[in-house]
Amino acid sequence: MKKISELYTKCSIKLNGMVRNERGSQTLEWIGIAAVVVIVVGVISTAFSGDQQFGKDVVKKFSDMIKQIGGGGGQ
């Protein structure tokens, strides 16, 4: 029984060390943020390229919002 208790203690200490080790987690967070930015930029560039209706709709919505902020098209 003593051997099992010692083995359990060693495994528990090792597992706690692994759980508390957060090296690299901040790097992964920054990589995730960068991936989101790349996706957003890709979607925006696709929306505004060529003769697509989606890009025109987005430009119109932004123009309408800017007019409302400036007081030019209040509701």
Secondary structure, DSSP 8 states (H G I E B T S, - for coil): -HHHHHHHHHHHHHHHHHHH--TTHHHHHHHHHHHHHHHHHHHHHHHHSTT-HHHHHHHHHHHHHHHHHHTSS--
